[in-house]
Amino acid sequence: MSPHTLYIVILVITVFGFVFDQWVNYLNTTTRSSKLPEALNGFYDEQTYSKQQDYERVNYSFGLISALLSFLAIMIMLVFGGFAWLDEYVKLYTSSAILQAIFFFAAIAIASDLLSIPMDIYHTFVIEERFGFNKTTPGTFVLDKLKGWLLASVIGGGILALVVVIYEKSGSWFWVLTWFSLSAFTLFISYFYTTLLVPVFNKLTPLSSGLLRDAIEQVASRSGFSLKNISIMDGSKRSTRGNAYFSGFGKKKSIVLFDTLVNEHSVEELAAVLAHEIGHYKKKHVLKGLLTGIMQTGFLLFVLSLLLKSPVSALALGAAVPSFHISLIAFGILYSPVSMVLGILLNFVSRKHEFEADRFALSLSQPGALQEALKKLSVKNLSNLTPHPWYVFIHYSHPTLLQRLAELTKSENM
């Protein structure tokens, strides 16, 4: 394939991806209903449900504008040879392939962030504020940005440098050695995520003795789940939304509850939510997800290694001399349809896992407790109750609320 033909393919993929995403997003607006689903009677009043519908409309409009700006930015770079120009510019300052790659992607990241910051500010301090979600102060917003840049520089820059070194030194073993290196890093982060990364942005406090800790420990004990680390995270520092998650493995297993979740739910409901999270571990969903991610990375790197054997991808973006970093940009665009298909498959599996974890939680919690918790979370977060099936199929890693409630009711009545 000639560089010009590949360039046309890159343009077509970029345009098609944008149009397809916006079509699916539009479909999601067609299933809005002013009629409250019966399953949520008693949880939503007329004013709150109207607010939820308004929240969906505002976020759709905002998302469309944000996506359009991103699309225009990438098209300008492709049509006017922006990536090739940047490639030549960084080469004026260094002949090191490692530094060229770092400067190249750093410039793209900075430009992207400068474009997105006004949108982030508007979404956080206007939209989220208007609907009662925002608790982020300007100081916290700025500090989060600075911390994010620092982590991206240290971790992202370090990984990029390692990958370039492997590429320069290993030849045909590039994808294998890179895969092993990234897999080791993934396992390390999975093991130490809660103790190393979370405290950079949030404060974790061990859950104190009392009814809640007793209830959680009883659930863990009944399921044969060894659990010592139960923490409360100050999620209210940024938002009123509640959440809980499980992380780590082995001795580093831990469950984290947002303080907003604890404040809004009963002990029985929280125990049911935690039983659901334990279900993911007992059903080996966490391990399966980790291994799937590692296998997906290996496949991606193998395909990348095939593309890197030819200079065509770099030449397609206008580069005078092929380089790893500009080839990586071309690969990212060319691989995006494959990534979308894999994402759909993984979301399908993830939704099945959520149903399994829900059923597991029923055996360890009071009848109806998980349903009550899910309903409260939906109301609190103004979740979309009637998303379009195609949007769910493509984007949802969890079943819809109504699907989960129906399955829970069915299981409880068996």
C-alpha positions, 0 to 999 in steps of 0.5 A: 500500500502506498503512503497516499492510499494509507493516508486516505484510509487514516482520514476515512477511519477518523471521519467514520469514527466521529460520525459513528460515535455521534450517530450512536450518541444521537440514538441515545437521545431518542429513547428519553421518556417523560414517563418514570419507569414503574420500578423507580416509583417512590424514589423519583419525584416529578421534579427530580425526574425532570431534572434528570432529563434536563441533565441528559440533554445538557450533557449531550449538547456539551459532549457534542461540542467537545467531540466536535472540537477534538475532531476538528483538532485531529483533522487539522493535524492530519490535513495540514501535516501537523504531525510531520511538522512537529516531528521535524521540529523536535528533531531540530533539538535532539538526535536521541530517539528517546528524547524525540519521542518524549518531546513529540508526545509531550507537545501533543499532550500539552496542546490537547490539555490546553484545548480541554481545560476550558471544557473541563472547567465549564463542565465542572463549575457550570454543568456539575455545579448547576445540577448539584454534583460539584464540590471541587474548589478552584484550588483542588482543580488546579492541584489535580491538574498539576499532580496529573501532569507530574504523574504523566511526566514521570510514569508516562514518560518513563514507560515511553522511554522504556518502549523506545529503548526496547524498540531500538535495541531488540529488533524482532523481539520488540513486541515480546519484551515490551509486552513482558515489561508492560505486563509487569508494570500492570501487575505492580500497579494493580497490587499497589494502586490503593496504597501508592496512587490513590493517596496522591489525589485522595485521603484514605481513612481506615473504616472505624469499628462499628455496625458498618465494619461489623456488617462488612466483615460478616459478609466477607467471613461468610463468603470465605473472603479474607479482608483486612483493608477497608477504607473510606475515601474523601470523594466529597472533596470533588463530587456528591456522587457515591461509589465503591470499588475493590482493588489489589490481590493477595495481601493487598486486597482492599475495599474502598468506600466513598464517604458520599456513599456511606452518608447516603445508604443504610448499613444493610445497603452498604453491606449488599454493595460490598457483597457485590464487590466481593462477588467479583473477586470470588467469581474471579472477575478481577483476575479474568479482567487483569489477564484479558487486559494483558492478552489484549496488550500483547495482541496490540503490540504484536500488530504494532510490530508488524506495522513498524516493519514498514515505513509507510505509516510514517510517510503517510502522515507526511514524515520525511524520515520514518520514526517510531513516534510518528508511526505510533500516531498512525497505528493508533488511528488505524487500530481504533476500529479493532479497539472498538470491536474489542471494547464491545466484546469486553463490555459484553463480558463485563455486563455478564460479570455484573449480573453474576456479582449481583446474584452472588450478593443476594446470598450474603445480603438482606432481601431487597437491600442491593436493589434499594442501594442501586435505586438510590445511587441512580437517583443520586447520580441522575443516571439515564434510566432508558438508554438506547440498546445500541448505546448500551451494547457499545458503551456500557460496561454495566447493565442498565439499572432496569436490567439489573433490577429485573434480574435481581427480582427474578433471582430473589423469586427463584 
